[in-house]
Amino acid sequence: MAYFRDWLDLGKKTFQSLSPNDMTGLYVFEWPETKRMLIADHRLAIEQEPRRLRRWLRILGAIFYGLTKRLAPHRRVLFFIAQIGFYACLISIFTSVPNPPVWVFVEIAVTFLLMTLLLAMELIDKIKIRDELVLARDLQASLIPKELPQTPRYEFAAYNRIANTVGGDIYDFVPLPDGRTAILFGDASGHGMAAGLVMAVAHAAFRTQLDVDPSPAAITSSLNRILCRTGGPRSFFSCCYVLLSPDGRFVATVAGHPQILKFAATGEIGQRIGRGAYPLGVKNGLAWQELRGALVDGEHLLLHSDGLSEARNAAEKEFGYTQVEIVGSRRPGRSAQELLDDLVGELRSFMNGHPIEDDVSIAVIRKR
């Protein structure tokens, strides 16, 4: 049994942990997102309603419908009973003022208990799912290297930020016995649990194929074959693969991914590597062009997921590819980590606390 002091301690902890940002986020981020999801089935009809009062009533009805629709059938029954009991209590109170019968208060208590029971069941489900997502998140995080290899000839820096509990972006830098470095940078379709599973399959296939043949043609062919077998019709994987030699030469493939940007030591964009191509996992038997190039001292390669260029702030403005190129061209002579920090800082300033809608990953390769 919970004692009064338990409730008192809980109340103190609640208010101590609250911050102005929590309350602001509740109104600015959480409620609009909840409303958007609940009214999704009736959004078009609501937008086409010209009268304000009727539009407000449509929104209210759509919210209750969306909430009820997302409950399990047996919980919908509880929800309907609680709603009927609530409105019956209101009618009874207004029609029997100033002496409402005792049974009205009993009905109010029963209604309250039903709603509390429904909330408890939904909360338990959420906790179970959250625990499973935490395990999936830990698995996904373990696949992304915490520390990147640094070689005498190259600097590497990378950043990853997930939109949900589980992300679908991956990068991996693998030194090979012959001195070359194999670099995979990919983005599974969508985000969340499904994207995380596609990413995990692609990463396992990549590591396995490296021991057989690390050439771009072999890597993309192997990943595509495995993803076509294991993924669904909407499960695909866009990626860049770079095989980097110690002397600066590289061979790359770009499969349905934003172009690799090559920055000269002076800051200008020297090359945009890759153009329109299918991502992996869409169709068997496809081949991707091998793109050859070379880095001289002080030059960078910049790889990023579309979560960076397509990030939208609260004003619905996109960060954009142009901004990526502008930030990448600033301050010639930066290290790989400094270029990465500039991009991340620019993104944070642009978003200004607004949550990202897609995973964001960035990788920078610089020839010393």
PLY file of the C-alpha trace (Angstrom):
ply
format ascii 1.0
element vertex 368
property float x
property float y
property float z
element edge 367
property int vertex1
property int vertex2
end_header
0.00 0.00 0.00
1.29 3.46 -0.88
1.44 5.77 2.15
0.92 9.52 2.19
4.69 10.10 2.47
5.17 8.06 -0.73
2.83 10.38 -2.60
4.56 13.39 -1.02
7.99 12.18 -2.14
6.66 11.48 -5.64
5.21 15.00 -5.81
8.52 16.56 -4.73
10.50 14.54 -7.28
8.02 15.47 -10.01
8.29 19.22 -9.43
12.05 19.08 -8.92
12.58 17.32 -12.23
10.31 19.68 -14.19
11.92 22.40 -16.27
10.47 25.26 -18.34
11.58 23.39 -21.48
9.46 20.38 -20.47
6.31 22.48 -20.23
7.14 24.41 -23.40
7.81 21.17 -25.27
4.46 19.77 -24.12
2.62 22.56 -25.94
5.02 23.31 -28.80
6.09 19.78 -29.81
4.21 16.96 -28.07
0.62 18.20 -28.41
0.90 19.22 -32.12
2.46 15.84 -32.95
-0.25 13.98 -31.00
-2.98 16.00 -32.68
-1.47 15.44 -36.14
-1.42 11.67 -35.67
-4.93 11.43 -34.21
-6.66 13.51 -36.91
-4.68 12.00 -39.82
-7.72 10.09 -41.17
-9.83 13.26 -41.39
-7.18 15.92 -42.04
-8.36 16.74 -45.58
-12.01 17.22 -44.52
-10.92 19.44 -41.63
-8.73 21.62 -43.86
-11.57 22.06 -46.36
-14.09 23.18 -43.71
-14.39 27.01 -44.03
-16.40 27.68 -40.83
-14.33 27.96 -37.69
-16.85 26.43 -35.25
-17.54 23.41 -37.46
-13.81 22.97 -38.09
-13.22 22.95 -34.33
-15.98 20.36 -33.84
-14.53 18.24 -36.64
-11.10 18.37 -34.98
-12.59 17.36 -31.63
-14.49 14.46 -33.18
-11.44 13.34 -35.17
-9.29 13.34 -32.02
-11.76 11.14 -30.13
-12.09 8.85 -33.15
-8.33 8.60 -33.60
-7.85 7.84 -29.91
-10.58 5.17 -29.87
-9.32 3.59 -33.10
-5.88 3.02 -31.59
-7.26 1.10 -28.60
-7.61 -2.67 -28.62
-11.25 -3.79 -29.15
-11.86 -4.83 -25.52
-10.38 -1.53 -24.33
-12.68 0.39 -26.66
-15.59 -1.14 -24.75
-14.19 0.20 -21.47
-13.62 3.58 -23.09
-17.22 3.75 -24.40
-18.63 2.72 -21.00
-16.53 5.38 -19.25
-17.61 8.06 -21.75
-21.29 7.16 -21.44
-20.99 7.14 -17.65
-19.27 10.55 -17.67
-21.94 12.26 -19.77
-24.73 10.52 -17.83
-23.23 11.98 -14.64
-23.15 15.47 -16.15
-26.79 15.24 -17.21
-27.85 13.90 -13.79
-26.01 16.68 -11.95
-27.52 19.47 -14.05
-31.04 18.04 -13.91
-31.03 17.43 -10.13
-29.38 20.63 -8.83
-29.09 21.42 -5.94
-29.57 17.89 -4.52
-28.10 15.28 -6.89
-28.77 11.66 -5.83
-26.02 9.64 -4.15
-25.80 7.19 -7.05
-24.47 10.01 -9.25
-21.33 10.25 -7.12
-20.96 6.47 -7.21
-21.17 6.60 -10.99
-18.52 9.33 -11.07
-16.21 7.15 -8.98
-16.80 4.12 -11.21
-16.15 6.20 -14.33
-12.93 7.52 -12.82
-11.79 3.99 -11.95
-12.55 2.75 -15.47
-10.49 5.55 -17.05
-7.65 4.92 -14.59
-7.72 1.20 -15.39
-7.62 1.93 -19.12
-4.70 4.32 -18.64
-2.85 1.70 -16.55
-3.23 -0.98 -19.24
-1.99 1.36 -21.96
0.92 2.41 -19.75
1.96 -1.20 -19.12
1.92 -1.87 -22.87
4.08 1.19 -23.43
6.58 0.05 -20.80
6.87 -3.39 -22.41
7.42 -1.88 -25.85
9.87 0.65 -24.44
11.96 -2.12 -22.89
12.11 -3.91 -26.24
13.04 -0.67 -28.01
15.80 0.00 -25.49
17.30 -3.42 -26.28
17.05 -2.68 -30.01
18.60 0.76 -29.49
21.52 -0.76 -27.58
22.06 -3.26 -30.40
21.96 -0.52 -33.01
24.32 1.68 -30.99
26.78 -1.20 -30.66
27.03 -1.44 -34.47
28.13 2.19 -34.82
31.80 2.58 -33.85
32.43 4.68 -30.73
35.97 5.51 -31.85
37.10 5.82 -35.45
40.47 4.57 -36.69
43.05 7.29 -37.34
45.78 6.50 -39.83
49.03 8.33 -40.64
47.49 9.53 -43.89
43.84 10.21 -42.97
41.62 11.80 -40.34
38.09 10.45 -39.84
35.21 12.06 -37.95
31.53 11.04 -37.78
28.27 12.00 -36.10
24.96 10.18 -35.66
21.68 11.41 -34.18
18.54 9.27 -34.29
15.00 10.58 -34.64
13.31 7.77 -32.68
14.48 5.29 -30.09
15.99 3.12 -32.84
17.83 4.54 -35.83
18.38 3.30 -39.37
21.64 5.10 -40.23
24.98 3.32 -40.10
28.61 4.14 -40.75
31.64 1.90 -40.38
35.35 2.46 -40.99
37.31 -0.78 -41.33
41.12 -0.85 -41.80
42.08 -3.71 -44.13
45.26 -5.83 -43.86
46.70 -4.33 -47.08
46.55 -0.77 -45.68
43.33 0.31 -47.38
40.26 1.47 -45.43
36.74 0.29 -46.26
34.04 2.84 -45.42
30.32 2.09 -45.45
27.88 4.95 -44.94
24.20 4.04 -45.24
20.62 4.94 -44.49
17.82 2.37 -44.21
14.40 3.44 -45.47
12.24 5.19 -42.88
13.26 5.21 -39.24
12.49 3.34 -36.06
12.46 -0.43 -35.49
11.97 -1.46 -39.14
14.84 0.73 -40.33
17.04 -0.56 -37.51
16.50 -4.16 -38.62
17.38 -3.36 -42.25
20.48 -1.50 -41.06
21.58 -4.45 -38.90
21.22 -6.89 -41.82
23.16 -4.57 -44.14
25.95 -4.12 -41.61
26.31 -7.87 -41.01
26.41 -8.53 -44.76
29.02 -5.79 -45.22
31.35 -7.18 -42.54
31.01 -10.71 -43.94
31.72 -9.67 -47.53
34.81 -7.68 -46.51
36.57 -10.95 -45.68
35.79 -12.28 -49.16
36.18 -9.32 -51.52
36.18 -5.65 -50.44
35.81 -4.21 -53.94
32.83 -1.84 -54.40
31.23 -4.09 -57.03
31.38 -7.12 -54.72
30.15 -5.21 -51.67
27.13 -3.62 -53.37
26.22 -6.84 -55.20
26.37 -8.91 -52.00
24.38 -6.40 -49.91
21.77 -5.99 -52.63
21.29 -9.76 -53.00
20.90 -10.30 -49.23
18.58 -7.31 -48.72
16.37 -8.41 -51.62
15.99 -11.81 -49.95
15.42 -10.65 -46.39
13.69 -7.29 -46.73
10.12 -6.40 -47.61
8.93 -4.35 -50.60
9.54 -1.09 -48.72
12.79 -2.12 -47.06
15.71 -0.67 -48.96
19.11 0.70 -48.07
20.72 3.75 -49.66
24.44 3.95 -49.14
27.89 5.13 -50.14
30.84 2.77 -50.09
34.41 4.10 -50.34
37.53 1.95 -50.62
40.37 4.27 -49.68
44.04 3.63 -50.49
46.94 5.04 -48.43
48.17 7.13 -51.38
44.88 9.06 -51.62
43.22 7.15 -54.42
39.72 5.83 -53.81
37.00 3.84 -55.53
33.40 4.57 -54.52
29.84 3.54 -55.30
26.75 5.61 -54.50
23.44 3.73 -54.35
20.40 5.97 -54.02
22.22 8.25 -51.57
23.09 11.98 -51.46
26.27 12.73 -53.38
29.68 12.56 -51.75
31.15 16.06 -51.65
34.87 16.54 -52.24
36.27 19.79 -50.86
39.62 21.16 -52.00
42.19 22.34 -49.45
41.15 25.91 -50.32
37.52 25.21 -49.36
35.89 25.04 -52.79
33.85 22.04 -53.88
36.09 20.12 -56.24
33.69 17.30 -57.12
30.20 15.94 -56.46
30.52 12.18 -56.58
27.57 9.99 -57.54
24.20 10.70 -59.10
20.77 9.13 -59.42
20.83 5.37 -58.86
18.70 2.70 -57.22
19.25 2.01 -53.52
20.12 -1.53 -52.43
17.37 -4.07 -51.78
14.99 -2.87 -54.51
15.71 -5.33 -57.32
18.02 -8.30 -57.89
20.67 -8.25 -60.59
21.41 -4.51 -60.57
24.94 -3.12 -60.82
26.33 0.20 -59.59
29.02 2.26 -61.27
32.45 2.37 -59.66
33.61 5.98 -59.34
37.33 6.65 -59.08
39.13 9.67 -57.67
41.96 10.82 -55.46
42.53 13.07 -52.46
45.57 15.30 -52.15
46.83 16.73 -48.87
44.24 18.86 -47.06
41.25 17.72 -49.12
38.02 16.39 -47.55
35.29 13.96 -48.47
31.93 14.75 -46.84
29.19 12.12 -46.60
25.78 12.81 -45.09
22.34 11.24 -44.89
19.30 13.02 -46.31
18.20 13.59 -42.70
20.68 16.49 -42.64
19.72 18.26 -45.85
15.98 17.60 -45.37
15.83 18.59 -41.69
12.92 21.01 -41.11
12.73 23.57 -38.33
9.60 24.88 -36.59
8.93 27.22 -39.55
8.91 24.18 -41.92
12.08 25.45 -43.63
14.56 22.86 -44.92
18.24 22.95 -43.97
19.00 22.18 -47.62
21.88 20.85 -49.70
23.07 24.38 -50.40
23.59 25.07 -46.71
25.57 21.83 -46.37
27.88 22.98 -49.15
28.20 26.51 -47.71
29.21 25.26 -44.26
31.56 22.70 -45.83
33.33 25.45 -47.79
33.98 27.71 -44.80
37.33 28.07 -43.08
39.82 26.25 -45.31
42.38 24.15 -43.49
40.02 22.71 -40.89
40.55 19.25 -39.49
37.94 16.56 -40.11
36.59 17.02 -36.57
36.37 20.81 -36.94
34.40 20.52 -40.17
32.07 18.03 -38.50
31.61 20.29 -35.46
30.76 23.24 -37.72
28.06 21.24 -39.52
26.55 19.88 -36.30
26.58 23.34 -34.72
24.90 24.87 -37.76
22.21 22.18 -37.69
21.52 22.70 -33.98
21.28 26.45 -34.46
18.93 25.96 -37.42
16.64 23.54 -35.56
16.64 25.68 -32.39
15.37 22.84 -30.20
12.82 21.55 -32.73
12.94 17.73 -32.94
14.35 16.11 -36.07
12.02 13.92 -38.13
14.67 11.65 -39.64
18.00 10.24 -38.53
21.00 12.49 -39.20
24.46 11.09 -39.93
27.60 12.87 -41.13
31.09 11.57 -41.88
34.22 13.49 -42.86
37.40 12.04 -44.36
40.47 14.30 -44.62
43.84 13.53 -46.12
46.51 14.81 -43.77
0 1
1 2
2 3
3 4
4 5
5 6
6 7
7 8
8 9
9 10
10 11
11 12
12 13
13 14
14 15
15 16
16 17
17 18
18 19
19 20
20 21
21 22
22 23
23 24
24 25
25 26
26 27
27 28
28 29
29 30
30 31
31 32
32 33
33 34
34 35
35 36
36 37
37 38
38 39
39 40
40 41
41 42
42 43
43 44
44 45
45 46
46 47
47 48
48 49
49 50
50 51
51 52
52 53
53 54
54 55
55 56
56 57
57 58
58 59
59 60
60 61
61 62
62 63
63 64
64 65
65 66
66 67
67 68
68 69
69 70
70 71
71 72
72 73
73 74
74 75
75 76
76 77
77 78
78 79
79 80
80 81
81 82
82 83
83 84
84 85
85 86
86 87
87 88
88 89
89 90
90 91
91 92
92 93
93 94
94 95
95 96
96 97
97 98
98 99
99 100
100 101
101 102
102 103
103 104
104 105
105 106
106 107
107 108
108 109
109 110
110 111
111 112
112 113
113 114
114 115
115 116
116 117
117 118
118 119
119 120
120 121
121 122
122 123
123 124
124 125
125 126
126 127
127 128
128 129
129 130
130 131
131 132
132 133
133 134
134 135
135 136
136 137
137 138
138 139
139 140
140 141
141 142
142 143
143 144
144 145
145 146
146 147
147 148
148 149
149 150
150 151
151 152
152 153
153 154
154 155
155 156
156 157
157 158
158 159
159 160
160 161
161 162
162 163
163 164
164 165
165 166
166 167
167 168
168 169
169 170
170 171
171 172
172 173
173 174
174 175
175 176
176 177
177 178
178 179
179 180
180 181
181 182
182 183
183 184
184 185
185 186
186 187
187 188
188 189
189 190
190 191
191 192
192 193
193 194
194 195
195 196
196 197
197 198
198 199
199 200
200 201
201 202
202 203
203 204
204 205
205 206
206 207
207 208
208 209
209 210
210 211
211 212
212 213
213 214
214 215
215 216
216 217
217 218
218 219
219 220
220 221
221 222
222 223
223 224
224 225
225 226
226 227
227 228
228 229
229 230
230 231
231 232
232 233
233 234
234 235
235 236
236 237
237 238
238 239
239 240
240 241
241 242
242 243
243 244
244 245
245 246
246 247
247 248
248 249
249 250
250 251
251 252
252 253
253 254
254 255
255 256
256 257
257 258
258 259
259 260
260 261
261 262
262 263
263 264
264 265
265 266
266 267
267 268
268 269
269 270
270 271
271 272
272 273
273 274
274 275
275 276
276 277
277 278
278 279
279 280
280 281
281 282
282 283
283 284
284 285
285 286
286 287
287 288
288 289
289 290
290 291
291 292
292 293
293 294
294 295
295 296
296 297
297 298
298 299
299 300
300 301
301 302
302 303
303 304
304 305
305 306
306 307
307 308
308 309
309 310
310 311
311 312
312 313
313 314
314 315
315 316
316 317
317 318
318 319
319 320
320 321
321 322
322 323
323 324
324 325
325 326
326 327
327 328
328 329
329 330
330 331
331 332
332 333
333 334
334 335
335 336
336 337
337 338
338 339
339 340
340 341
341 342
342 343
343 344
344 345
345 346
346 347
347 348
348 349
349 350
350 351
351 352
352 353
353 354
354 355
355 356
356 357
357 358
358 359
359 360
360 361
361 362
362 363
363 364
364 365
365 366
366 367
